[in-house]
Amino acid sequence: MVKVSREFAGRRVTILGLGVFSGGTSSARYFAAQGADVTVTDLQSDKELSTSIKSLSNWPIRYVLGEHREKDIIDADLVVVNPAIKIENPFVQLAQNRGIPLTTETNLVFQLSNRPIIGITGSNGKTTTTQLIGELLRSVYPTTLVGGNIGKSVLNELNNESKNVALKPKFENLLDSKKNPSYTSGENDPNPLVLELSSFQLQRLSWIRKSPKLAVVTNLSPNHLDWHGSFESYEEAKKYIGLYQNDNNQIVLNADDKQLRMWKDFCPGQVVWFSTERTVKKGCYLHNGQIIYRDKNDEKIVCSSRSFQLPGGHNQANLVAAVTLACLAGIPPPLIQSTVENFKAVEHRLEKVGIINEISYYNDSACTTPTSTVTALRAFENPLILIAGGYDKGIDFDNMAEEINLRARAVILIGSTGDRIEQAIKKNASYNTEVIRAKTLDEAVYVSSVIAQPKDTVLLSPGCASYDMFVNFEERGNKFKAAVIELDRKSKNNTNHKNQVAED
């Protein structure tokens, strides 16, 4: 028998959008565990959502699938909005017009946590930076939690940390942004909560007027224009990571990013900088392979960047950003150095899959913007075969096309953006890259193995979202890795067969 809080028992909670990521399922599980009357509504079918529904099979949850109904919004005491639901969605508007409180999984985490929250955002590099910050903090705070847009919800972990009903917030306080529903008794947990935050999640933090006490912004470039409508709206959403800080809070910004340098004029918190190109007044910068922390006129060498195993200049920037945060958190330099030396690539982010017949295969499926593909291409010196393309988010491919022509011997295009990327490549003045089309990712991997030469690198770095062919970028990356593993198996079988023939 699950012990539930009386504050939640019988409350009607509607989850607007279950999805296939953790946010919708985590919110549904959280409120069901508290005894709420939970309804989940999603436009997708039960077959499409089977994995998510199966994960909730132990809880008494009502499902309305294939449609959204006004009744499920109007009758609710609280509506939890999935990050993928747009602000102008008519059912979000309906709730607002009827005065029905709205929240999100991320907002609940901010309201329920008794841990100091560290937030990381950016157009590129935020997942690697988030994971590295988590590891750096664990060197001193061993039960540091890492989650958010990284693909892992921490909502139920936070709930499990406090079994005492007296420490749970009142339901009414979740509905009122003017009240602080955080735990009111017991000691605060010093172990941090590290959250990767997307523009979707940040935009809705305005509902509760909260920002993380420590924040990092890796960089800023056009992304999710299909969702936000313009780069200006996208940037405004990102600004919520620091908009509700106070002068005791700190935000770490990229001094090498022209757009972020302009943020110093609006940030209410203390601005700290990181850079791989220049000295900063306060923060960390890279010089001759050493990361140096500077505060006014005092400087100290924190660690070497040469021992960092992830390739590319962009990962050096991610490293300096993470080390800056670690310095602000008081992590000793020897622990920073050892953590940096032992940190491995995050799955689906320039992840080395293997070497077959002297050809290296890298999985960068998490690359969902043209800017991040440009960054990935610059990480390698060997000749490249690029696999790119996917779902169209309305972003321009001209800069990506220019970089492809400069750095790739061939590009194999998949997905709905194939035509647009091919046109951008061929109209470029430096067009000299072979363009090949493939119907599937498996076909693209096979073709790459045929045209690649020894010492080449085959790089999956799509520059696009995955939704036209896959559930998410993880499925796309796993499919790529499976195809490479199959190539390796066939290659070894062929070698064994040749050896057997020679022996015969």
N, C-alpha and C positions, 0 to 999 in steps of 0.2 A: 504494500500500500504506500503510495507516494504522499508524503506530508506536504500540504499546500498552505500557502498564506491566505488568511481570511480576507486580506485586502484585495486579492485578485479573484477569489472564488465567485463564479457566476457572472463575472464581467464579460461583455460581448466584444471580442477582438476579431477584426477582419484583417487577414494578411492579403494585401493587394499585390499579387504577383509572387508565385512560389519560385519559379525559375529552377535552374539546374545548378546554381552555385549555392553557397552555404547560407546566405543572408535570410532568404525566405524560410528555409527549414529551421534555422536557428531560432528565429522569432516565434515560429509556430510551436516549436518544442518548449521554448522558454515559458510562454503564456499557458500552454497546456499543462506544464509541470506545476504551475502556480494555481491551477484549478479554474482557469478562465474558459469560457465557452468560445472555442476558436473555429472560425470559418476561413478556409483558404480558397481564394478565387484566382483563376489564371486563364488566359486565352488559349493556352496550349491544352492538348488532350492528355488523358491519363497515361497513354502509351508514351508520349513525348516526355512526360514528367515521372515516369515509372521509378527511376532511381531515387528521386527526391521523396516521392510518396512512400516508397519502401522504407526509407530511413525514419519515417514518422509512424510506422505501422503500430508501434506500442502505445500511441496516444489517441484519445477520442477526439478526432478532428473531422469536421464537416468539409467536404470538397464541392466546389462549384467550378467545373472545368469547361473549357471551350467557349466561355462567355464571362462577362462581368454583369452583375445585376445591381440596379439602384438599391434594391431592398437590402443587400448585404452591406452597403455603405450607410444607408440611412438608419438602419437598426443597430449599428455598432456604437459602443462606448469609445472605441479607439480603433483607428485604421493604421496599420503598419505598411508603409509603402516600400516596395522593392526598388533598389537603386536604378534598375533599367526603366522604370516607369517615368515618363516625362512629366515635367511640372505642369504642362498644359493639358495633361490627360483629363478627359471630362469627368472621370470618377474622383480624381483628386480635387478638381474644381467643385464637384458636388459636395464633397466633405467640407471643403472650406466655406462654401456658401451656406451650408446647414450648421456651421459651427461645431462640426465633429472633429475632435483632436486628431492630428496626424503625427506620426513619428516614423523612424526608420531603425533598422537594426543597429546602425552606427550611433545614432542618437541615444538609443537605449544603453549602449556600452558606455558612452560618455556620462550618462546620468547615474548608472549603477556602479561604476568602478570606484573603489577606494584606493586605487593605485595612481601614482603620477603618470599622466598620459603623454607620450611622445608621438608626434604625428609626422609622417613623411609623405610628401607628394612631389609631383613633377611630371613632365611629359614623357621622359625616358629615365631609366635607371632607378626608379623608386623601389622596385622589388629587391634588387641586389643591395641597394643602400639600406633598406629596411632589415633584411636578413643579417647583414653585416653589423648593423647597430645592435640588433638583438644579441648576436654572439659577443660583441664587445661588452655589453651591459651584463651578460650572464657571467662574465669573468669575475664580477664583484657581487652581482645580484642574481643568484643561481635560478630563481623561479620567475625570472622575467618572462612575460607573455608576449608573443608576437602574432599578429593577425590582421584582420581588416580586408582590404581589397586584394591582399596577397593570396586569397583563396581559403582562408581559415577564419571562421568566426570564433570569437572568444566569449560571446554572450553567455553561454551555458557554463563555461569554465568559471566566469566571474560569479555566477549564481551558486555553483558548487562550493566556492571558497567560503561562503557564509551560509551555513545551514540554520543558523539561529534566526527564527522569524522576526525577532525584535530588531534585527539589523536590516530588514528589508524596507524599502521605501514605500510610502503610501501610494496607492494607485492614483489618487487625485494629483499627487505631486508630479507624476509622469506627464500629466496633461497640461501643466502650467509652467511655461518657460521662466516665469518670474520666481518660481520656487526652486530650491536646491534639493533634489530628492536623493542625494548621496547618503551613504550610511551615516547615521548620527551617533553611533556608539562604537566603542572598540577603537583600537589603535589603527592608524592608516598603515597600509602595507607599503614598505619602502621599495619593494621590487616593482620596476616599471612595467607599464603596458605600452608596447610599441605597435603602432597602427599604420599600415599603408593606407592612404586615403585618396580615393579617386575624386575627380571633379564632381561626379554625381553625388557622392557622399558628402563632400564639403558644402555643396550648394544648400543642402538641407540642414546643415548644422545651424543655419540662420534661424531655424524654427525654435531652437533652444538657446541661441546666442552663446555658443561655447566654441572655444578653440583650444588645442592642446597647449600645455604650459611650455613645452619645448617643441619646436617645429623645424623641419628641414624641407627646403624646396630645391630639388636637384637642377632643374632647368625648365624652360617654357618654350613650346613651339606648337603650331596648330595641331589639334587633335579633337576627335569627337564633334566635328562641325555639323554632322548630321543630327546630333542630339542638341547641341547648344545653339546652332544657327549661325554663329559667327565666332571669330577668334576673341573678340572683345568680351562676349558673354562667357566663353570658356575661361578666359583669364579672371573675370570677376568671380566665377565660382571657385577658382583656385585660391583667391585672396582670402576666403573664409578661414583658411588654415591659421591666419594670424590676426584677423580682423577683431576678434574678441579677446585677444591677449591684453594683459595689463603691463605696466612698466617694470614689474618684477619677472615677467616671462621673457623668453628669448626665441628668436627665429633666425635660423641659419640659411643664408641666401648665397647663390652662386655669383661671385663677383665677375665671372667671365661671360655671364649672360646679360646682354644689353637690356632686355626687357625686365629682368629681375633687379637690375641696378636701380631702376626707377621706383621699386617698391619701398625703398627706405623712407620715402616721403609720406607714406600712409600708415606704416606699421606702428601700432601703439607699443609693442614690446621692444626689447633691446635687439638691435640688428647685429648679427655676427656673420662674418663672411668666410667663404672658402674659395680657393683658386688654385689652378694648376699653371697659371700664366703670369701672375703678378703678386707682389707683396700686398698684404691686407693690414688695415689698422688694428682690427681685432678679429681673431679667428685663425685658420690654418691655411698655409700655402705650401706649394711644392717647389723645392729648389735642389737641383743636383741629386735627385733621387731620395731626398729627405723631406719628410713632412714636418713643418715647423709651426708651432703655435705661438701666436703673438698677441699680447695684450698691452696696448700703449707702446712703451719702449722696451718691455721685457719680452725676450724670446727664449724658446727652448726647443730642442729637437725631440720630437715625440717618437717617431719610428721611421724605418726605411720603407719606401714604396717598392723597391726592387724585388722584395720577397713575395709580393702579391701575385697570386697565380693566375688571375683572370686577365685575358689579353685585351689590348686596346686602350687608347687614350681616354675614352669615355669611362672605362672602369677605374682608371686612375682618378678621375674626377669623383666617381662614386666613393672611392676609398677616402679621398680627402674630406668629402662631406661627412662621412661616417665618423672619421677620426675627430673632426671638429666637434661633433655632438658628444663623442666619448670624453673629450677634454672638458667640455662644459659640465658633464656628469661626474667629473672627478675620477675617471678611470686612470690608474697609474700607467705611465708609458711602457714599462716592461710587459704588462698584461695586454696592452694595445698591440705591441709588437708581436707577441706570441699568437694572439688571435688572428692578426693579419696574415701571418705566415701559414696558418693552418686552415684558412677559410677556402672553401671549395665553391665552384660555380653553382649558381642556383639553376635548378632544372628548367629547361626550355629557354635559357638565356645564355647564348654563346656556349652551350653545353657540348663538350667534345664527346661524340658518340663512339668514334673508333677510327681506325686506319685500315683500309682494305686495298691491297695492291699498291701501297705507297700513296693512296689518296685519302685525305683526311675529311671526315664528315662532321659538321657542326649543326646543332639544333638550336635555332634562335626563334622558335615559334612564337614566343611572347612578344616579338617585335611586331607591333600592330600599327605603326605609323611610318610614312616615308622617311621622316627624320631619323628614326631609330635604325632603319635599313642603311641609310647613309653612314651612321655611326658604326654599324657592324661591318660594313665593307671596308672602312678605314682601319679596322682592327687587325687586318691580315696583310702580309707582304707577299705571300705565295699567289700564283694565278688562281682566279676564282671562277667557279661555276655557281651561279646564284639561282635558287628556286624562290620565286616571289609571286604575289597575287592573292586575292581573296575577296572578302566582302568590301563593298564601297562605302566609306564613311564621308565621302564628299571632299577629300583632301587632294591638293594638287600634287602631281607626280613629277614635275619638271626637275626639281633639284635631285630627286632620287634617280631619275633617268640620266642626268649628267654624271652622277657618281658611278652608275652602272657602266656607262661608256668609258669612263676613266679606269675602272678597276676590274671589270668582269670580262673574261673571254667569251662567256656565253651566259644567257639568262633563259631559264625555263619557266614559263608563265602558266599559272593555273588560276581558276576562280573567275568571278564575275568582273574583276578589274583588269583582266588580261588585255583586252582591247585598248583601254586607256593607257596602261603602262607601255604597251608596244608602240602606240602612237607617240607618246612622250619621248621614248628612246629614239625612234626613227626621225623625229623632227629636230633632234638635238644636233648642233653643229659638229660635234665630235663623234657622231654615230659611227661606231665600228664594231659593235658587239653583236654576236650571233643571237638571234631571237628564235626560240623554239616554243611551241605550244604543247601542253599536255592536258589530257582530260581529267586525270586523277593524280594525286600525290604519289601513289605507287609508280605510276608511269613516269612521273618526273624524276624520281629517284633512279629508276632503271636507266632512263636516257642519260642522266648525269654520269652514271657509271660507265656508259659506252663512250661518251665524248671526252671524259676527263683523262688527263695524262698523269703519270707519276709526279709527285710533289704538288699536284693541284689540291685545292680545297673546295669541297662541295658544301655550300652554305644555304640552309633553309632560313631565310630572313624575309618573311612575306611582305612587310610594309603595309599590311592590311589586316583587318579583323578576320575571323575564321567562320563567321556565321553562315556563309553561303554553302559551305561544304561540311562543316564540323560543328559539334555542340559548342566547343570553346577551343582556345589555343592549346590547352593541355591535350585534348584529344588529337589535335593536329600534330603536335610535337611527338606524342606517343606513336602515332601512325608513321611518322617519319623514322623514328628510331626502330620501329618494328621492320620497316622496309630495309633499312640499312643492315640490321641483324640478319635478315633473310639473304641479302646480298653476300654478307660474310659467310653464311652457311653454304650457299651455293659455290662460292669461290673456293672454300676449303674442300668441298666434295669434288670439285673439278680437279683440284690439285692432287687429291688422294687418288682419283681415277687415273690421272696421267702417270703418277708414280707407280701405280699397279700395272699399267700397260708397259711401262719401261722395264719393270721387274720381270714381267712375263716374256 
